[in-house]
Amino acid sequence: MTIPAARRSYAKTTIVAAVCATAMAIAWVAILCLPRVVPFTHLPLPPLAWILWLLACAALLAGLAIAVAITSGGLISLRRDSLEARGLPYADRVPRERAAGPLSRTLRRLHLSTPGLLPGDWVEVRSLPEILRTLDSNCRLDGLPFMPEMAAFCGRRLRVLRRVEKINDYVNESGLRRMRHAVLLEAVRCGGEGHGGCQAGCHIIWKEAWLKASGQKSPATLPARELDLHACASRVNDNGERIYLCQMTEVAGATSPLSWSDPRHYLRDFMQGNVRLGYFLLGICVGLFNWLQRRRGGARFPSITAPPGSSSPQLTLGLQPGQLVRVRSKREIEATLNRRYRNRGLWFDGEMLRFCGGRYRVARRIERLIDERTGRLLTLTNPTIVLEGVTATGEYLAFCPQNEFCFWREIWLEPLP
């Protein structure tokens, strides 16, 4: 049996990292024992010897931790690759975020530069007049649009799902962008009513200024302010086409640049409860493993092998909401892709491999979507499906919290009785 090139690459890096970790562990133990073998008091400069010893211990310990993390990331990648080859899912059923207890909540709030909301907090959406007072003439706060669909949630008591400290810029493909003072609320998605019936179902982002602690009183009276939320949600371009503006099309204006290599945004995710400890460590280990793979020119995890052609097959099943389906195996899906990893224009993301082999129910069919780059409302000619509970985890995208739905072609799914 031929071992795939990607798996050989994973195994090679994992073995080398494990050997390095073992060597560093032996060297660290030897360094620790050095003062007993060679008393530093007998040396010409004892203080300098102790300083050098401490630096050597710290350097070896840091190297050992990195080597162990890379080895762990390699083992995780090999296990997942094996599950993918056998057509078995490995999607985690446990939520990635964690609602904190009293002690953890206090520690998390100390980590915030200013008092802010945390996962698990109960809040109430402010009244529409209160929110309108925070917006500029374009119905935005700090560049983030308050969309017409959001008005229906005013006055409702809801729970915070995650903080939004960063977001991926799909429009300009500039990578991660820094966002401040914003959260996601549980099960609050855009219905598209103010955007031509868009069915993307994006998770709505809320500025903390639009929310208040549950039970907090509102001002008795507010000066009236007139803003047409629907007028701010679209415009007509020079060609007479209607262009829609939403939170996803306006990401760049509501964020600032963020470096992938800056460790602070990873720590914020953990300290503020956006990711659990186990999920955080797993993501860091796989991330370090992929970093080394990229540096040495090896295959990164997850890997997809697509056929060389430019065309892709089509299959219409007529799937309907509520219908039970099985996600086809990685090998079956790879055969449906073109060289750009797409089927009929829809990209298959490595994030979706974790669901291969799993059984899910169809949530809905997608027929209309806003193109985030152009703002145009697209009518889809090829069937596109959303599955219940199947959302992107952000594990391979620096724990990005967007929680968007994964879109599926019917050819990637198998109906079950």
C-alpha positions, 0 to 999 in steps of 0.5 A: 500500500502506497503511503500518501506524500502528505502523510510521509511528510507529517511522519518525517517532521513528527519523528524529527521533532520527537528526537529533538524533544528527547535530546533536549530533555536529556540535555536539560536534566544534565544541565540541572544536575551540573551544579552538583557535579561541578560546584559553581563556588569553585569557579572564578566567577560564581555569580556569572556561572549561575546566570549562564546556568539559569539562561541555559536551563531556560533556553533548553526548557523553551526549546523542549516545550516547542519541540513537544508542541510540534511533536504533539501537533504532528501526532494530531495531524497524523491521527486526523489524516488517518480518520480522513482516509477511513472516512470518519469524522472528528468534529468536536461536539463540545463548544469551543468557548467556555462560560466562566465561573466566578473566579475565572470571570474575575481573572478574565475581566482583569485581562480586559483593558476596559470592562467588557462582556465575556462568553456566557454573560446575559445582556439586553439589546438596547432600544432602537432609539438608544442605538440610533444615538450611537450611529453616524450618518451611515448607520455605523459605529466605529465603521461597523454597520447596524443593519436593518435585520438587527432592529428586531432584536431590540429589547431582547435578553440574549447570551454572549457567545464570543468576543470578537477581537479579530475577524478575517477579511475575505473582501480584500484578502488581507488576512486577520483584522483587529476589531474592538468592543464587539461580541457575538450573541447566541443564535443571532444570525442575519435573516437577509430581510434588508439585503435582498433576501440574502441567505448566507445567515452570517452571525451578527456582530454587536458593538458593546455600546448597543447592549446593556447588562440584563435588567439595567434601566434605560434613559427615561427620554431620548432626543429623537433621531431619524435614520433610515437603516434600509437606506444605509443597507444598499446603494445604486452604483453608476451602472444602475445596479443595487449594491448591498452594504452589510457587516461582511462587505464593510469589514475593512472599515470596521477593523485595523491591521493585525499580525499573525505573528503577534501572540497577544491575539492568541492569548486574548482568545484563551484569557477571555474564554473564546476557546477552552484550554484543551482546544487552545493547546490543540490549535497551538500545537497544530499551528506550530507543526504547520509553521515548521512544515511551511518553513521546511517546504513540507505538506501542511495539515489539512491537505487536499489533493485535487485533480488537475483539470479545470472542470468539475462534475455536478449532481442534483439530489433535490435535498430539502430541509430536515433531510438526513445526509452523510458527508462523503469521504475526503477521497470522494470529495477530492474527485469532485474538485477542480485544480482550484479546489472548487466544485462549480465555483464553490470552494471546499475548505480544509476546515470542512474535512472534520465533518467528512463521514458525519451525519447531519440534517439539512438546515436549508437550501441557499439560492441567494447570496451577497458577494462580499467583494462586490456587494451584488446579490447573486442568484445561485444556479447550482444547489448549495446546502447548509447543514444543521450545526455545521459551522467553521471552528476557526482552528486553522485560522488563528481561532477566528470567532466568526462562526460562519456556516459551511456551504456544501454542494449536493455532490458532497452529500449522500442522502440517508433513509 
